[in-house]
Amino acid sequence: MFRISVGDVQLGISFSFPAVIALVLLTGCDEGSLLTALLCCCLHECGHLFFMLIFGRRPEAVTLYGGGIRITPQKGRIDSFGKDLAILLAGCGVNFLLAWVGLLMHGMTSFVQINLLLGAFNLLPFRYFDGGRALELLTDGKGLRAVRFTFIILTAILIIFMAMRGSVSISLLITFAFALTAETADNT
């Protein structure tokens, strides 16, 4: 892991970040699509950062890693449930807003599709995604194991269906493996 400090914020790049990018490029993804996806990820995280700063909360760290970009907030809640929820959902909100504007201006482009996919994907109830953390906040952690298990099974079925059709994405497999590993590691 490479880290530098900029003010009070640690900026880092995990070695898994360039490894995943190389793997995605080696599987046939074109550079334009990869750059569009990285831009959409950055804009998603800017949504979180914007709301954090509005509410007077600074990040402790921003890290590029194999699963994307991770913002580590200061410990604890800001001062309200609503503000924490707004910060968690701001990234997906940015993706959906950009997709809507892009659709109105240019039709169904890859930029629109990637923003829709990224926003929806981040709403999944896995603990390392915005949806999982928002659901945990909304339910106080009650019943999450069953919800997460159900989504793991449904995602596995989707991957099997896609593989049978010959259209499974390597990035979907990597992300699913990461989510499955994270869910099972934290539950043991």
LOVOLO-259801 format. One record per residue (C-alpha): residue number from 1; residue in one letter; x, y, z. Coordinates in Angstrom, 2 decimals. Example, Ala and Ser with C-alpha at 12.3 -4.5 7.8 and 13.67 -1.06 7.14 Angstrom:
<nodes>
+-----+------+---------+---------+---------+
: seq : type :      c1 :      c2 :      c3 :
+-----+------+---------+---------+---------+
:   1 :    A :   12.30 :   -4.50 :    7.80 :
:   2 :    S :   13.67 :   -1.06 :    7.14 :
+-----+------+---------+---------+---------+
</nodes>
This chain:
<nodes>
+-----+------+---------+---------+---------+
: seq : type :      c1 :      c2 :      c3 :
+-----+------+---------+---------+---------+
:   1 :    M :    0.00 :    0.00 :    0.00 :
:   2 :    F :    1.30 :    3.41 :   -0.97 :
:   3 :    R :    0.09 :    6.28 :    1.26 :
:   4 :    I :    0.68 :   10.00 :    1.49 :
:   5 :    S :   -0.80 :   12.59 :    3.81 :
:   6 :    V :   -2.51 :   15.68 :    2.46 :
:   7 :    G :   -3.42 :   17.78 :    5.44 :
:   8 :    D :   -5.30 :   15.52 :    7.84 :
:   9 :    V :   -6.33 :   13.07 :    5.08 :
:  10 :    Q :   -4.43 :    9.91 :    4.16 :
:  11 :    L :   -4.50 :    9.21 :    0.40 :
:  12 :    G :   -3.61 :    5.67 :   -0.56 :
:  13 :    I :   -3.36 :    3.25 :   -3.45 :
:  14 :    S :   -3.52 :   -0.45 :   -2.71 :
:  15 :    F :   -1.57 :   -2.76 :   -4.98 :
:  16 :    S :   -4.86 :   -4.51 :   -5.78 :
:  17 :    F :   -6.11 :   -1.40 :   -7.64 :
:  18 :    P :   -3.71 :   -1.56 :  -10.62 :
:  19 :    A :   -3.91 :   -5.37 :  -10.53 :
:  20 :    V :   -7.68 :   -5.33 :  -11.07 :
:  21 :    I :   -7.37 :   -2.67 :  -13.79 :
:  22 :    A :   -4.77 :   -4.82 :  -15.58 :
:  23 :    L :   -6.99 :   -7.90 :  -15.23 :
:  24 :    V :  -10.00 :   -6.04 :  -16.65 :
:  25 :    L :   -7.93 :   -4.76 :  -19.60 :
:  26 :    L :   -6.51 :   -8.25 :  -20.23 :
:  27 :    T :  -10.03 :   -9.67 :  -20.47 :
:  28 :    G :  -10.87 :   -7.43 :  -23.41 :
:  29 :    C :  -12.34 :   -4.28 :  -21.91 :
:  30 :    D :  -11.49 :   -1.24 :  -24.01 :
:  31 :    E :   -9.69 :    1.70 :  -22.41 :
:  32 :    G :  -12.54 :    4.13 :  -23.09 :
:  33 :    S :  -15.05 :    2.04 :  -21.16 :
:  34 :    L :  -12.59 :    1.57 :  -18.31 :
:  35 :    L :  -11.91 :    5.32 :  -18.11 :
:  36 :    T :  -15.66 :    6.04 :  -18.19 :
:  37 :    A :  -16.20 :    3.56 :  -15.34 :
:  38 :    L :  -13.37 :    5.11 :  -13.31 :
:  39 :    L :  -14.81 :    8.60 :  -13.90 :
:  40 :    C :  -18.26 :    7.42 :  -12.76 :
:  41 :    C :  -16.70 :    5.87 :   -9.63 :
:  42 :    C :  -14.89 :    9.12 :   -8.85 :
:  43 :    L :  -18.09 :   11.14 :   -9.30 :
:  44 :    H :  -19.92 :    8.68 :   -7.03 :
:  45 :    E :  -17.33 :    9.21 :   -4.29 :
:  46 :    C :  -17.45 :   12.98 :   -4.82 :
:  47 :    G :  -21.14 :   12.78 :   -3.90 :
:  48 :    H :  -20.19 :   11.23 :   -0.55 :
:  49 :    L :  -17.40 :   13.76 :   -0.01 :
:  50 :    F :  -19.64 :   16.71 :   -0.89 :
:  51 :    F :  -22.22 :   15.75 :    1.73 :
:  52 :    M :  -19.52 :   14.94 :    4.28 :
:  53 :    L :  -18.07 :   18.41 :    3.87 :
:  54 :    I :  -21.50 :   20.08 :    3.96 :
:  55 :    F :  -22.13 :   18.41 :    7.31 :
:  56 :    G :  -18.68 :   19.37 :    8.63 :
:  57 :    R :  -17.18 :   15.89 :    8.52 :
:  58 :    R :  -13.78 :   15.29 :    7.00 :
:  59 :    P :  -12.58 :   11.94 :    5.72 :
:  60 :    E :   -9.67 :   10.28 :    7.51 :
:  61 :    A :   -8.58 :    8.41 :    4.39 :
:  62 :    V :   -9.35 :    7.94 :    0.70 :
:  63 :    T :   -8.00 :    4.70 :   -0.74 :
:  64 :    L :   -8.02 :    3.25 :   -4.25 :
:  65 :    Y :   -8.22 :   -0.53 :   -3.94 :
:  66 :    G :   -9.27 :   -3.54 :   -6.01 :
:  67 :    G :  -12.94 :   -3.05 :   -5.15 :
:  68 :    G :  -12.99 :    0.64 :   -6.12 :
:  69 :    I :  -12.55 :    3.73 :   -3.97 :
:  70 :    R :  -12.99 :    3.65 :   -0.20 :
:  71 :    I :  -13.59 :    6.73 :    1.91 :
:  72 :    T :  -12.91 :    6.18 :    5.58 :
:  73 :    P :  -14.89 :    8.76 :    7.57 :
:  74 :    Q :  -14.01 :   10.08 :   10.97 :
:  75 :    K :  -15.16 :    7.71 :   13.70 :
:  76 :    G :  -18.70 :    7.84 :   15.00 :
:  77 :    R :  -21.85 :    9.57 :   13.85 :
:  78 :    I :  -21.94 :   13.20 :   12.85 :
:  79 :    D :  -24.88 :   14.29 :   14.94 :
:  80 :    S :  -27.94 :   12.74 :   13.36 :
:  81 :    F :  -29.29 :    9.63 :   11.73 :
:  82 :    G :  -30.52 :   11.68 :    8.73 :
:  83 :    K :  -27.13 :   13.20 :    7.96 :
:  84 :    D :  -25.39 :    9.81 :    8.13 :
:  85 :    L :  -28.02 :    8.35 :    5.80 :
:  86 :    A :  -27.68 :   11.30 :    3.39 :
:  87 :    I :  -23.91 :   10.78 :    3.21 :
:  88 :    L :  -24.32 :    7.05 :    2.59 :
:  89 :    L :  -26.85 :    7.54 :   -0.22 :
:  90 :    A :  -25.24 :   10.60 :   -1.84 :
:  91 :    G :  -22.93 :    8.58 :   -4.12 :
:  92 :    C :  -25.80 :    6.57 :   -5.62 :
:  93 :    G :  -27.82 :    9.77 :   -5.89 :
:  94 :    V :  -25.05 :   11.35 :   -7.97 :
:  95 :    N :  -24.93 :    8.30 :  -10.27 :
:  96 :    F :  -28.69 :    8.31 :  -10.81 :
:  97 :    L :  -28.72 :   12.09 :  -11.38 :
:  98 :    L :  -25.89 :   11.85 :  -13.93 :
:  99 :    A :  -27.64 :    8.95 :  -15.68 :
: 100 :    W :  -30.91 :   10.89 :  -15.88 :
: 101 :    V :  -29.22 :   14.04 :  -17.24 :
: 102 :    G :  -27.13 :   12.00 :  -19.68 :
: 103 :    L :  -30.20 :   10.13 :  -20.88 :
: 104 :    L :  -32.09 :   13.37 :  -21.50 :
: 105 :    M :  -29.18 :   14.99 :  -23.32 :
: 106 :    H :  -27.63 :   12.11 :  -25.29 :
: 107 :    G :  -29.82 :    9.02 :  -24.99 :
: 108 :    M :  -28.67 :    5.65 :  -23.68 :
: 109 :    T :  -24.87 :    5.99 :  -23.82 :
: 110 :    S :  -22.28 :    3.90 :  -22.01 :
: 111 :    F :  -21.90 :    6.80 :  -19.53 :
: 112 :    V :  -25.61 :    6.52 :  -18.69 :
: 113 :    Q :  -25.46 :    2.72 :  -18.45 :
: 114 :    I :  -22.39 :    2.72 :  -16.21 :
: 115 :    N :  -23.90 :    5.32 :  -13.87 :
: 116 :    L :  -27.15 :    3.33 :  -13.63 :
: 117 :    L :  -25.26 :    0.12 :  -12.96 :
: 118 :    L :  -22.92 :    1.72 :  -10.43 :
: 119 :    G :  -25.77 :    3.41 :   -8.55 :
: 120 :    A :  -27.88 :    0.25 :   -8.43 :
: 121 :    F :  -24.93 :   -1.99 :   -7.61 :
: 122 :    N :  -23.91 :    0.17 :   -4.66 :
: 123 :    L :  -27.43 :   -0.16 :   -3.24 :
: 124 :    L :  -26.99 :   -3.92 :   -2.77 :
: 125 :    P :  -27.24 :   -4.86 :    0.92 :
: 126 :    F :  -23.65 :   -6.09 :    1.31 :
: 127 :    R :  -21.72 :   -4.57 :    4.19 :
: 128 :    Y :  -19.05 :   -2.90 :    2.03 :
: 129 :    F :  -21.56 :   -1.21 :   -0.25 :
: 130 :    D :  -23.57 :    1.91 :    0.48 :
: 131 :    G :  -26.84 :   -0.04 :    0.49 :
: 132 :    G :  -25.59 :   -2.45 :    3.14 :
: 133 :    R :  -24.39 :    0.31 :    5.42 :
: 134 :    A :  -27.61 :    2.30 :    4.90 :
: 135 :    L :  -29.70 :   -0.79 :    5.62 :
: 136 :    E :  -27.68 :   -1.44 :    8.76 :
: 137 :    L :  -28.31 :    2.14 :    9.88 :
: 138 :    L :  -32.04 :    1.90 :    9.07 :
: 139 :    T :  -32.59 :   -1.45 :   10.81 :
: 140 :    D :  -30.06 :   -1.10 :   13.62 :
: 141 :    G :  -28.47 :   -4.28 :   12.25 :
: 142 :    K :  -31.50 :   -6.52 :   12.84 :
: 143 :    G :  -32.25 :   -9.18 :   10.22 :
: 144 :    L :  -29.34 :   -8.25 :    7.94 :
: 145 :    R :  -27.80 :  -11.71 :    7.84 :
: 146 :    A :  -30.92 :  -13.18 :    6.15 :
: 147 :    V :  -31.17 :  -10.29 :    3.67 :
: 148 :    R :  -27.49 :  -10.53 :    2.76 :
: 149 :    F :  -27.64 :  -14.33 :    2.42 :
: 150 :    T :  -30.65 :  -14.01 :    0.09 :
: 151 :    F :  -28.80 :  -11.51 :   -2.12 :
: 152 :    I :  -25.69 :  -13.73 :   -2.22 :
: 153 :    I :  -27.82 :  -16.65 :   -3.44 :
: 154 :    L :  -29.65 :  -14.48 :   -6.00 :
: 155 :    T :  -26.35 :  -13.03 :   -7.28 :
: 156 :    A :  -24.85 :  -16.53 :   -7.58 :
: 157 :    I :  -27.89 :  -17.64 :   -9.58 :
: 158 :    L :  -27.52 :  -14.59 :  -11.85 :
: 159 :    I :  -23.83 :  -15.36 :  -12.43 :
: 160 :    I :  -24.63 :  -19.00 :  -13.26 :
: 161 :    F :  -27.37 :  -17.89 :  -15.67 :
: 162 :    M :  -25.00 :  -15.39 :  -17.32 :
: 163 :    A :  -22.24 :  -18.01 :  -17.58 :
: 164 :    M :  -24.63 :  -20.43 :  -19.28 :
: 165 :    R :  -25.41 :  -17.71 :  -21.83 :
: 166 :    G :  -21.70 :  -16.91 :  -22.23 :
: 167 :    S :  -22.02 :  -13.32 :  -21.05 :
: 168 :    V :  -20.60 :  -13.27 :  -17.53 :
: 169 :    S :  -18.43 :  -10.27 :  -16.75 :
: 170 :    I :  -15.02 :  -10.70 :  -15.12 :
: 171 :    S :  -15.60 :   -7.55 :  -13.07 :
: 172 :    L :  -18.90 :   -9.00 :  -11.78 :
: 173 :    L :  -17.09 :  -12.20 :  -10.78 :
: 174 :    I :  -14.32 :  -10.28 :   -9.00 :
: 175 :    T :  -16.80 :   -8.07 :   -7.17 :
: 176 :    F :  -18.98 :  -11.04 :   -6.20 :
: 177 :    A :  -15.94 :  -12.92 :   -4.89 :
: 178 :    F :  -14.92 :   -9.84 :   -2.88 :
: 179 :    A :  -18.44 :   -9.37 :   -1.42 :
: 180 :    L :  -18.77 :  -13.08 :   -0.61 :
: 181 :    T :  -15.37 :  -13.16 :    1.06 :
: 182 :    A :  -16.09 :  -10.00 :    3.04 :
: 183 :    E :  -19.50 :  -11.27 :    4.17 :
: 184 :    T :  -18.26 :  -14.68 :    5.26 :
: 185 :    A :  -15.06 :  -13.36 :    6.87 :
: 186 :    D :  -16.96 :  -10.89 :    9.03 :
: 187 :    N :  -19.56 :  -13.47 :   10.08 :
: 188 :    T :  -17.08 :  -16.00 :   11.45 :
+-----+------+---------+---------+---------+
</nodes>
